[in-house]
């Protein structure tokens, strides 16, 4: 283990950060020699079973278990899952090895979102088959008995692109820098991930794009605060139990993609997006007691109509007469320990919107998000049977506790 890795581990321990270890999958088929892959993966796993924190200079962190779990693979393909030949490296064999060694820490796997799944172009059923197959990864044998564990999935979802004449010679100057958001696929994916997590009793995490990248003539722009807030709170409103910023450090360019910026650059200097992410993350932490352990009940939309997404035309639970001055907003109901929370998240990442909503008689509604000049929430229930008007900032949200 290098000194740089030890230094990072000690830093994480000192600041109470948990680590998901990855690395043993980097060459999953070991350059065409899968027979050699599994022994190398086992050696890597065994290396990190110990408590490296014992070697930290800070005595207060010694003895701590710095590994919270394992990250199994980023964007795996089906062929990396299914081969179970003895001695060959594949995801099933790695899971078997970890679990049969008595390690019970979570195993996280990052799957492709349908938005970015190239196989879906020719086979419209492929993506469901893909998710079905990886759902079985939680089934393994321990002491010759079949065991099932709850999956911990994350997904890549990067719906925002921007037109740029700098990378596209055929672009129209009049539409240069125009944003495009694949709302339909974004919301359908979130609904799909939430349903699958609910059906199997697992949880899902969602990625938020925090690194600017160019793929061919497609630009995913530098992350602004409103973009990250929109992606993060849309996922949380669908029951996501974790948010991952992709990526923290600016990647090296490769033959497929170019990475102009991220949260920090390759020399660890902060880009503006770092400060945006800090503010969004602080907001998430403020409402973590609402979102952690929550389950999605239903999600729908007011305003613009997106293919495959439910539209609110009349009442929605205790709400009615919902209106928006602009693109509209996502409305979801999530439940947790006897509470029903209603979340509004703006569709618009560029403009402010005025929204209006009324509540049916008999319901008690407390607004959890700041509405006063001092940035504090109201402490009285909102009146029913009258419209309430609020302003949604770009990518913004409102949280209501309905009883």
GUKOL-614507 format. One record per atom (N, C-alpha, C, O): y, z, x; residue in one letter. Coordinates in pm, whole numbers, plus 50000, padded with zeros to 5 digits. Example, Ala and Ser with C-alpha at 12.3 -4.5 7.8 and 13.67 -1.06 7.14 Angstrom:
<recs>
494315078051319A
495505078051230A
496705078051320A
496685084651424A
497755070851285S
498945071451367S
500035078751290S
501145080451341S
</recs>
This chain:
<recs>
498815000050084X
500005000050000X
501245000050088X
501365008050180X
502164991050059X
503344989650143X
504315001150121X
504295007750018X
505185003350221X
506215013850207X
507175010650094X
507685019750029X
507414997650070X
508314993649962X
507744997749826X
508485002549739X
506434995849808X
505794999849683X
505865015049666X
506185020049558X
505555022449774X
505625037049767X
507035041749734X
507225051149657X
508005035249793X
509395038849768X
509745036849620X
510425045249560X
509285025749563X
509555022949421X
508875033149332X
509455037649233X
507645036849366X
506905046749287X
507605060249291X
507745066849188X
508035064549408X
508725077449421X
510045077349344X
510415087449283X
510755066049347X
512005064849271X
511715066449121X
512435073449050X
510655059749074X
510295060348932X
509945074648891X
510375079448786X
509155081548975X
508765095148944X
509975104448937X
510055112948848X
510885102849030X
512065111449035X
512925109948910X
513555119548866X
512935097648852X
513785094948736X
512975094648606X
513435089348505X
511755100448610X
510915101448489X
510625087948426X
510605086648303X
510415077948509X
510055064648459X
508545062848469X
507925067148566X
507975056648368X
506565053548369X
506335039348419X
507195030748403X
505185037048479X
504875024148539X
503635018248475X
502615024948459X
503735005348438X
502554997448403X
502204989248525X
503004981048570X
501034991248578X
500654984348701X
500094970548669X
499254968948580X
500554960748743X
500054947048732X
499834941948874X
500354947648970X
499084931348887X
498904925549019X
497504920449043X
497324910449112X
496504927148989X
495144923249017X
494734910548944X
493644905348966X
495614905448857X
495294893248783X
496024881148841X
495854870048790X
496834882948944X
497764872448985X
497074859049015X
497614848448984X
495894859649074X
495114847549091X
493814849449013X
492754852149070X
493914847948881X
492834852248794X
491514845448828X
490464851848824X
491554832648862X
490314825748896X
490144824449048X
489274817149097X
490984831549121X
490844832549266X
490684818949332X
489754816649410X
491614809849299X
491624796449359X
490284789249346X
489774783149440X
489724790249225X
488484783049199X
487234790449243X
486134785049233X
487384802849291X
486214810649333X
486154823749255X
486374834449312X
485864822949124X
485894835049042X
484864845449084X
485014857149051X
483814841249157X
482824851149202X
483454861449295X
482994872849303X
484534857449365X
485194866449458X
486274874749389X
486774884549445X
486644870749268X
487794876849204X
487564890949157X
488414899649179X
486434893549091X
486224906749033X
486184917849138X
486794928349115X
485494916149251X
485544926649354X
486954929749400X
487294941349426X
487794919449412X
489184921749454X
489944929449346X
490724938349377X
489714925849220X
490384932949111X
489954947649108X
490784956449089X
488654950149128X
488164963849130X
488784971849244X
489134983549228X
488924965549359X
489524972349474X
490974976049444X
491434986849482X
491684967049377X
493084969649341X
493174981449244X
493994990449262X
492324981349142X
492334992049043X
492025005349109X
492685015449083X
491005005449195X
490615017849263X
491735023149351X
491905035349365X
492515014149411X
493605018149500X
494635026549425X
495205035849480X
494885023049298X
495945029749223X
495435040749131X
496165045549044X
494185044649149X
493685056049072X
494245069249124X
494435078749047X
494525069649253X
495035081949313X
496485084449278X
497145075849218X
496985096049315X
498375099749286X
499205097549411X
499335106249497X
499765085549418X
500545081949536X
501795090649548X
502385091949655X
502185096649435X
503345105549437X
503185117049534X
504175123149574X
501955120249572X
501735131049668X
502375128049803X
502585137149883X
502675115349829X
503255111449956X
504775110249950X
505395106350048X
505375113649835X
506825112749821X
507515124249896X
506975135249905X
508695121549949X
509455131850019X
509915142849924X
509975154549962X
510235138949800X
510695148649701X
509485156649649X
508635151249579X
509435169449685X
508275177649648X
508145179449497X
507055182249448X
509235177949423X
509185180349278X
508375169949204X
507965172349090X
508125158449264X
507375147849195X
505925147149242X
505145139249189X
505575155149340X
504215154349392X
503205159349289X
503425169249219X
502105152249281X
501065155849186X
501215149349050X
500325150648966X
502325142349028X
502525135348902X
501685122548899X
501485116049001X
501215119148780X
500495106548761X
501535096048725X
502085096048615X
501795087148818X
502885077548800X
502475065448719X
503345057848676X
501185063248696X
500725051448624X
500515054948477X
499625062848444X
501335049148390X
501205051648246X
500175042448183X
499635045448077X
499905031048248X
498945021548193X
498825009448283X
499405008848391X
498064999748235X
497804987548309X
498344975548231X
498144974548110X
499024966548301X
499394953948239X
498344943648278X
498214940148395X
497604938948179X
496414931048208X
496744916948254X
496204912248354X
497634910148181X
497894896148215X
499134891448142X
499404895948030X
499874882648203X
501034876548141X
500654862448093X
500234854048172X
500804860247964X
500544847147902X
499174841547939X
499094830547994X
498104848747909X
496774843847944X
496344832147857X
496814830547744X
495454824147909X
494854813247833X
493484817947784X
492944827847834X
492924810847689X
491644814947632X
490524814347736X
489604822647732X
490584804847827X
489504803847926X
489514815648022X
488504818248087X
490624822948031X
490674834748116X
490124847048045X
490004857848104X
489784845447919X
489264856547840X
487754856247826X
487104866647835X
487184844447805X
485844843747746X
484674844647841X
483604849347801X
484814840447967X
483674840248058X
483274854548094X
484094862148146X
482014858248068X
481584871948097X
480474872048200X
479714881648209X
480384861248279X
479344860548381X
479504872048480X
480624874948523X
478434878248515X
478474889748605X
479114885948738X
478754875848799X
480044894048782X
480684891948911X
481874882648908X
482584881449008X
482104876048795X
483244866848788X
484454873848728X
484324882948645X
485614869548771X
486854875948727X
487304869948595X
487564857848587X
487404877948493X
487984874048365X
488484886848298X
488164897848342X
489254885248194X
489914896848135X
488924906648072X
489134918748078X
487884901648013X
486894910647954X
486244919548060X
486074931548039X
485884913648172X
485244921348277X
486184931848336X
485754942848373X
487474928448345X
488434938148397X
488564949948301X
488574961448345X
488654947248170X
488734957948071X
487484966748080X
487574978948079X
486324960248088X
485064967848100X
485094977148221X
484694988748213X
485574972048334X
485584979948456X
486514992048443X
486135003148479X
487724989748391X
488685000648375X
488125011448282X
488175023248314X
487605007248169X
487145017048070X
485875024248114X
485735036248091X
484955017148175X
483715023648217X
483905032548339X
483025040348374X
485055031148404X
485385040248513X
485995053148461X
486365062048539X
486115054248327X
486635066448267X
488145066548253X
488725076848216X
488805055348281X
490255054548270X
490625051748125X
490215041548070X
491385060648062X
491735059247920X
493175055047899X
493635054347785X
493905052048007X
495295048347991X
495425034847920X
494525026447930X
496535032547848X
496685020147770X
496595007647858X
497015007747974X
496054997147800X
496014984047865X
496884974647782X
496594971847666X
497954969947843X
498904961247775X
498704946947820X
498444944247938X
498834937747725X
498704923647757X
499834916047691X
500144918347574X
500454906947765X
501574899247712X
501094885347670X
500714877247754X
501104882847540X
500624870247485X
501784860747459X
502934864847442X
501454848047457X
502434838047421X
502864839947276X
502034842747189X
504154838447249X
504614837047113X
504374822747067X
504344813647150X
504214820746938X
503964807346887X
505094797946922X
504904785846936X
506284803546935X
507464795846970X
507264788247101X
507794777247117X
506524794047194X
506364788347327X
504954783447355X
504604780747470X
504124782347249X
502724779047272X
502504763947266X
502524758247156X
502304757247380X
502194742747380X
500974737447307X
501004726247256X
499904745147300X
498694740447236X
498894738547085X
498154731047022X
499884745347028X
500094744646884X
500584731046839X
500544728046719X
501054722746931X
501594709746893X
500514700746834X
500804692546746X
499294702046881X
498214693346836X
497224700046742X
496484693146671X
497194713046739X
496244720346655X
496994731846587X
497294741946650X
497294730046460X
498094739846388X
497364753046364X
497984763046327X
496044753046386X
495294765446369X
495034772346503X
494464783346508X
495464765846612X
495134771146744X
495694785146766X
495014793746820X
496924787346724X
497564800046757X
496874811846690X
496734822546750X
496454809946564X
495714820646498X
494384823146569X
493954834646582X
493734812546615X
492494814046690X
492754821446821X
491954829846864X
493854818446883X
494244824747010X
494404839846990X
493874847747068X
495144843746884X
495354857946859X
494074864846815X
493814876246854X
493264857946734X
491984863646692X
491114866946814X
490484877546820X
491094857646909X
490254859647028X
490704871647108X
489874879547153X
492014873147127X
492494884347209X
492414897547135X
492444908147198X
492324897147003X
492114909446928X
490764915646962X
490594927846956X
489794907246999X
488474912347034X
488434918447174X
487424924147214X
489524917347249X
489554922947384X
489444938147381X
489054944347479X
489814943947266X
489704958447253X
488304963247221X
488074975147202X
487354953747214X
485954957447189X
485194956247320X
485144945447379X
484614967047366X
483884966747493X
482754976947485X
482704985047393X
481864976247581X
480724985447582X
480944996547684X
481254994047800X
480775008847639X
480835020547727X
479525028247707X
479185032347596X
478805030047817X
477495036547812X
476575029747710X
475855036147634X
476625016347714X
475785007847629X
476085009147480X
475305004647397X
477215015247445X
477615016147306X
478935008747286X
479855009847366X
478995001147176X
480204993447149X
481355002647111X
481215011447026X
482485000747175X
483675008847152X
484834999747114X
484944988547165X
485675004347027X
486864996546988X
488105005147011X
488145016846973X
489104999147074X
490365006247092X
491494998047034X
491364985847017X
492595004547004X
493734997846942X
494454989347047X
494714994147157X
494784977047013X
495454968447111X
496914972147129X
497574977147038X
497414969547249X
498824970747279X
499284957047327X
499094953347443X
499884949647237X
500284935947265X
501794935147283X
502544942747222X
502214925847366X
503624921847368X
503664906647361X
502674899847387X
504834901547324X
504974887147300X
506274882047360X
507284889047364X
506214869547407X
507414862547452X
508064855647333X
507444847247268X
509304859047307X
510064852847198X
511484850447247X
512274859847256X
511814838147279X
513154835147330X
513754823947246X
513674812247284X
514354827247131X
514754817047034X
516084810247061X
516394800146997X
516884815547156X
518254810447173X
518304800247286X
517914803247399X
518794788447256X
519034778147357X
520474773247344X
521154775847245X
520924766147446X
522314761547449X
522374747547507X
521714744447606X
523184739047445X
523364725547498X
524264726147621X
525264733447624X
523894718447721X
524674718347845X
524674704547907X
523614699047938X
525854698947923X
525974685847986X
525694686548136X
525524676248200X
525644698448193X
525364699848335X
523904696648367X
523584692748479X
523014698248268X
521594695748293X
521034684548206X
519864680948219X
521854679048118X
521394668548028X
522404657148027X
523474658347969X
522054646248092X
522984635048107X
523264627947976X
524284621047963X
522384629447877X
522574622547749X
523284631247646X
523354627647528X
523814642547689X
524414651747593X
525724646247538X
526344637447597X
526114651647423X
527364648047357X
528414658547397X
528224670447374X
529514654047457X
530534663447504X
531104671947390X
531534683247411X
531094666247268X
531644673647155X
530794685747119X
531284695547062X
529494685047151X
528614696347119X
528194704047244X
527284712347238X
528834701447357X
528504708647480X
528704723647459X
529704727847401X
527774731547506X
527774746147497X
527424751347358X
527504763447334X
527064742847267X
526694747147133X
525364754547136X
524404750047199X
525314766147067X
524084774047061X
523164768846953X
523604763446851X
521874770546976X
520864767446877X
519874778946873X
519414783546978X
519534783646753X
518584794746738X
517454790146647X
517694785946534X
516244791046696X
515074787346618X
514704799046527X
513734806246550X
515514800746421X
515344812246332X
513964812346267X
513294822646264X
513564800846215X
512324800246137X
511134805146218X
510374813646171X
510954799846340X
509814803846421X
509944818146468X
508954825446474X
511154822246501X
511404835846549X
510974846146444X
510234855546474X
511424844246321X
511104853846217X
509644852946173X
509024863146143X
509084840846169X
507664839546134X
506784846346237X
505804852846202X
507144844946365X
506364851546470X
506434866746455X
505404873446463X
507624872046433X
507764886546419X
506944891646301X
506304902146310X
506974884346190X
506194888346073X
504704887846104X
503954896646062X
504274877646177X
502864876046214X
502414887446304X
501354893346282X
503214890546407X
502854901046502X
502774914646431X
501884922746457X
503744917046342X
503764929646270X
502524931046181X
501914941746175X
502144920146111X
500984920546023X
499714923046102X
498864930946061X
499574916146216X
498364917846297X
498264932046352X
497174937846355X
499374937646394X
499354951346444X
498954961046333X
498184970346355X
499474958646213X
499154967246098X
497684965946061X
497024975946033X
497164953646059X
495794951146015X
494764957946107X
493714962546061X
495074958446237X
494084964046330X
494464977946378X
493764983846460X
495574983346328X
495964996846364X
496594998046501X
496735009146553X
496984986646561X
497604986846693X
499114986446685X
499694988546579X
499744983646797X
501204982446801X
501564969946880X
500764964546957X
502814965346859X
503284954246940X
504654957346998X
505464964546940X
504874951647115X
506174951847180X
506754937847178X
506014928047168X
508054936747188X
508714923747189X
509584922347313X
510214931947358X
509604910247368X
510484907347480X
511874903547431X
512024897447325X
512864907147508X
514234902847487X
514654894747609X
514464899147723X
515204883147586X
515604874747700X
516854880547766X
517924881347704X
516714884547891X
517844889847966X
518104881648092X
519034884548167X
517274871348115X
517454862648232X
517744848448185X
517024842848103X
518794842848239X
519124828848212X
518114819948283X
517804822148400X
517614809848212X
516694800748280X
516774786748221X
517124784748105X
516444777048307X
516484762848271X
515104757048289X
514504758248396X
514594750948184X
513304744148187X
513524729748146X
513724726848028X
513494720548244X
513784706548216X
515224704948172X
516144707948248X
515424700148049X
516784698647996X
517104709447893X
518044708147816X
516304720347893X
516524731247799X
517104743347872X
516524748247969X
518244747947826X
518904759647883X
518774771447789X
519224770847675X
518174782147837X
518234795147770X
519374802647838X
519244806847953X
520474804447767X
521724808547834X
521704822847885X
520854830947849X
522684825747971X
522864839348019X
523004848747901X
523724845747805X
522334860147907X
522264869147792X
523604876147770X
524124882647861X
524134874847651X
525294882547610X
524824894647530X
523664895347487X
525704904047511X
525334916347441X
524844913347299X
523874919347254X
525504904147230X
525124900947093X
523754894247087X
523014896446991X
523414886147188X
522104879647189X
520994890147201X
520024890047125X
521154899147296X
520114909247319X
520004918847202X
518904922947165X
521124922447143X
521114931447027X
520384924746910X
519574931046843X
520684912046887X
520034904446779X
518514903946799X
517764906646705X
518064900646919X
516634899546945X
515944913246936X
514874914546876X
516564923346995X
515934936647000X
515834942846861X
514764947546822X
516934942946786X
516914949846657X
516184941846550X
515704947546453X
516104928646565X
515264920746474X
513804924646492X
513064925946395X
513404926646618X
512014930846646X
511764945046596X
510734947646534X
512694954146623X
512524968046577X
512464968746424X
511734976846368X
513224960246359X
513224959846213X
511904954746158X
511604956646040X
511104948046243X
509774943546203X
508684953246250X
507494950046240X
509064964746300X
508084974846339X
507684974746485X
506744981846522X
508374967046570X
508054967246713X
508194981346767X
509114988646730X
507274985146856X
507264998746912X
507714999047058X
507625009447123X
508184987747108X
508684987347244X
509484974647266X
509224964347204X
510454975547355X
511294963947390X
511214962047541X
511374971547618X
510954949747582X
510864946247724X
511964936147755X
512084925947688X
512744938947858X
513794929447899X
513204920048004X
512724924348108X
513274907147972X
512754897048066X
513924888348114X
514524880848037X
514214889648240X
513604898448338X
514714906948399X
515904903848386X
514304917448467X
515294926348527X
515954919848648X
517184919348658X
515114914848741X
515654908648862X
515544893448853X
514564888048804X
516564886748903X
516604872148907X
515404866648986X
515184870449101X
514654857848923X
513484852048988X
513874841249088X
514974835849085X
512944838249177X
513114826749264X
512834814049184X
511924813849101X
513594803649209X
513384790949140X
512024785049178X
511524787349288X
511444777449085X
510194770549116X
510294756149069X
511354751649026X
509184748749077X
509234734549043X
509354732148894X
509554720748852X
509214742548811X
509324740948666X
510604746748609X
511174741248515X
511044758048666X
512184764948607X
513184769448714X
512824772048829X
514444770248671X
515534775148755X
516124787448687X
516244787848565X
516494797548768X
516954810348714X
518344813648769X
518464820048874X
519404809448699X
520764811648750X
521194826348751X
521984830348837X
520684834448655X
521144848448650X
520114856948576X
519214851748510X
520264870148589X
519414879848518X
520234892548501X
521464891848493X
519584904248496X
520334916848492X
520864920348630X
522004924848644X
520024918248734X
520504919648871X
520074907248949X
519104900548912X
520814904249056X
520484892349133X
519414895549237X
518894906749241X
519084885849320X
517994887449417X
518334897549526X
517454901949600X
519624901149535X
520054911249634X
520374924549565X
520974933449625X
519964925749437X
520094937949358X
521534941149319X
521864952749293X
522374930949315X
523714932649260X
523674930349109X
522904922049061X
524474937549035X
524444936748890X
525214924748838X
526364922448875X
524574917048750X
525254906848671X
525884913548549X
525514924848517X
526824906848479X
527384912648356X
526324916548254X
526494926248180X
525214908848250X
524144911848153X
523574925848173X
523054931648077X
523644931348293X
523124944848317X
523864954848230X
523244963748171X
525184953648222X
525994962848143X
525754960547994X
525764970047915X
525544947947954X
525224945247814X
523904951747775X
523794958047670X
522894950147861X
521574955847833X
521644971147828X
520964977347746X
522464977147914X
522594991747913X
523134996647779X
522655006647725X
524134989447725X
524704993647596X
523684991847483X
523545000647398X
522994980447482X
521994978147377X
520884988347387X
520424993647286X
520454991247509X
519365000947526X
519795014947484X
518995022647431X
521055018347508X
521565031447464X
521535032447311X
521245043047256X
521835021347245X
521785021247099X
520345023047050X
520085030446955X
519415016247115X
518005017547078X
517555032047094X
516885037547006X
517935038347204X
517555052247228X
518175061547124X
517575071547087X
519355058247078X
520035066546978X
519225067346849X
519215077646781X
518535056346815X
517795055846689X
516275055746712X
515525051646624X
515845060146829X
514415059546861X
513575067846763X
512435064246734X
514135079046712X
513375087246620X
513125080346486X
512225084146410X
513915070246458X
513685062246337X
512605051846363X
511725049746278X
512665045346478X
511785033846503X
510415037546558X
509415031146524X
510335047846642X
509045051246703X
508105056546596X
508405066346528X
506955050046581X
505985054046481X
506215048146344X
505485051246250X
507235039446331X
507525033446201X
506595021746172X
506005015946263X
506455018446044X
505645007245999X
506474998445906X
507185003345819X
506364985345926X
507084976045841X
506454975745702X
505234974745688X
507304976545599X
506854974945461X
507054960545416X
506124954145367X
508274955545432X
508574941945390X
509854937545460X
510714945745493X
509974924545483X
511194918845543X
511554906245468X
510684898645426X
512854903945450X
513344892045380X
514744889045431X
515244895645522X
515384878945370X
516654874145424X
517664871445314X
517314867545202X
518924873645350X
520064870345265X
520874859545335X
521094860345456X
521304849345259X
522144838945320X
521354826345348X
520664821245260X
521464821245471X
520794808845507X
519284809945484X
518694820445505X
518674798845443X
517254798445414X
516524792245534X
516884781445580X
515504799345583X
514714794745697X
513284792445651X
512704800745580X
512724781445693X
511384777645650X
510374788845678X
510314794345789X
509594792045576X
508544802045592X
509014816345580X
508214825545595X
510314818545552X
510854832045544X
511224835645399X
511764827345326X
510914847645360X
511214852245225X
512724853545207X
513424858345296X
513204849345090X
514634849945058X
514854859744944X
514114859644846X
515864868144956X
516204877644850X
517104870644749X
518194866144784X
516644869744625X
517434863244521X
517914873144415X
518864870144341X
517284884744406X
517684894644305X
517674908444369X
518464911244458X
516784917044322X
516694930644378X
515744930744497X
514894922044511X
515914940744583X
515044942544700X
514874957444717X
515694963944783X
513804962944658X
513644977444659X
514804983844585X
515084980344471X
515504993444649X
516625000044583X
517944992144595X
518994997144555X
517894979944649X
519104972144672X
519214960744572X
518214955344525X
520444957044540X
520674945044460X
522064939644490X
522894946344551X
522284927444444X
523594920944462X
523984920244609X
525114923644645X
523054915844695X
523324914644838X
524024901444866X
523584890844821X
525114902044941X
525904890044971X
526374890445116X
526474901045177X
526664878545170X
527194877545307X
528234866445311X
528114856345241X
529244868445393X
530304858445403X
529954847245500X
530624836845501X
528904849145581X
528564839145683X
527114834845674X
526604831845566X
526424834545790X
525044829945798X
524064838845721X
523004834245679X
524424851345704X
523534860545635X
522884870345729X
523294871745844X
521844877245680X
521254887945758X
519814890545716X
519414887745603X
519054895845811X
517704900745786X
517794914345717X
518634922645752X
516914916445619X
516804929445555X
515344933745564X
514454926445520X
515094945445620X
513714950245626X
513654964645579X
514624972245588X
512474968245529X
512184982145495X
511074986945588X
510024980645598X
511324998145657X
510295004245739X
510085018445692X
511015024745641X
508895023545709X
508575037045665X
508145045645782X
507515041045877X
508515058545770X
508095068345870X
508205082345811X
509265086345764X
507115089545812X
507045103745771X
507865106645645X
508725115445645X
507585099245538X
508235102045411X
509595095645393X
510175096645285X
510115089245496X
511405082545486X
511205067545472X
510295061845531X
512055061345392X
512135046745387X
513495042745442X
514535046045385X
513475035545552X
514715030745613X
514905015945582X
513955008045587X
516115012345550X
516484998345528X
517344993945645X
518345000345678X
516944982945707X
517664977945825X
518274964345793X
517584955345744X
519564962745819X
520224949745813X
520474945145957X
520974952946039X
520114932745989X
520424927046121X
521034913346100X
520444904846033X
522194911046156X
522914898346136X
522124886546192X
521474887546296X
522184875246120X
521634862746173X
522554856746279X
522114848846363X
523804860346275X
524834853546356X
525104861246485X
525464873046481X
524944854646599X
525194861046728X
526584857846783X
526944862446891X
527364849946708X
528674845646758X
529844850546673X
530964851746723X
529604853346544X
530704856146453X
530484869046374X
529344873246351X
531594875146334X
531554886646245X
531234881946103X
531534870546066X
530634890846025X
530364887945884X
530744899945799X
530644911345843X
531174897145679X
531354907545578X
530164907045484X
529844896445430X
529524918345465X
528384918745374X
528664928745263X
529464937945278X
527974926745151X
528154935545036X
526784938644977X
525914929944972X
526574951144932X
525294955344874X
525544966544774X
526444974844792X
524734966744669X
524784977544571X
523414984444566X
522404978444602X
523404997044522X
522175004944517X
521905008944373X
522815012244297X
520625008644335X
520235012244198X
520455027044174X
520425035244266X
520665030444047X
520915044344008X
519705053044043X
518565048644030X
519965065244088X
518905074844116X
518465075144260X
517805084744302X
518805064944338X
518405064644478X
519465071844562X
520655070744535X
519015079244662X
519935085844754X
519955078044885X
518925076244949X
521135073444923X
521275064945041X
522235071345140X
523395074145108X
521725073745262X
522575078945369X
522685068345477X
521675063145525X
523905065345516X
524115055345621X
523995062045758X
524705071545787X
523075056845841X
522775063145970X
523635057746084X
523795064446186X
524165045946067X
524975039646173X
526435043446156X
526865046346044X
527205043546266X
528595048246259X
529445040246161X
529425027946160X
530195047446079X
531115041045986X
532505047145992X
533405042645921X
532715057346075X
534005063946083X
534755059446207X
534175053246297X
536025062546212X
536845058746327X
536405065946453X
536755061746563X
535645076846438X
535175084546554X
533765080546595X
533145087046679X
533255069746536X
531935064946573X
530805073646524X
529725073646582X
531055081346414X
530025090046360X
529595085046222X
530395079246149X
528315087346187X
527855083146054X
528435092045945X
528895103145971X
528405086845821X
528835094845708X
527855106245686X
526695105445727X
528315116845622X
527455128445594X
527235130245445X
526665140345403X
527685120645362X
527495121345219X
526715109045172X
526775098445235X
525975110545062X
525235099345007X
526195088944952X
527265092144899X
525805076344966X
526625065444914X
526505064744762X
525435067544707X
527585061044697X
527575060044550X
526675048444507X
526555038344578X
526045049944391X
525165039444338X
525905031144233X
526935035344181X
525345019344203X
525845010244101X
527265005244128X
527955000644037X
527685006144253X
528965000144293X
528724992844425X
527894997144505X
529444981844449X
529234974544574X
529834981944694X
530904987844685X
529124981444804X
529614986944931X
529774975445029X
528864967345047X
530924974845092X
531234963845184X
531264969045327X
531854979445355X
530624961645415X
530604965145557X
530814952545641X
530654941345593X
531174954745766X
531314943745861X
530184944145962X
529944954446026X
529484932945976X
528444931746077X
529034924546197X
529524913346185X
528984930946313X
529444924446435X
528414913846475X
527304913946422X
528744904546566X
527774894546609X
526474901146660X
526504909546750X
525354897346600X
524074903346636X
523924917646593X
522984924446635X
524834922546509X
524884936746475X
523904940946366X
523194932646310X
523884953946337X
522894959646247X
523494971546173X
524494977346215X
522854975146062X
523174987045984X
521844993445947X
520894986545912X
521775006845954X
520555014045920X
520855023945806X
521785031845815X
520045023245701X
520205031945585X
518925040045567X
517825034945586X
519085052745529X
517955061445493X
517965062645342X
518885068545285X
516945057145277X
516895057045130X
515815066645079X
514675066245125X
516185074944986X
515235084844932X
515105083044781X
514345090444717X
</recs>
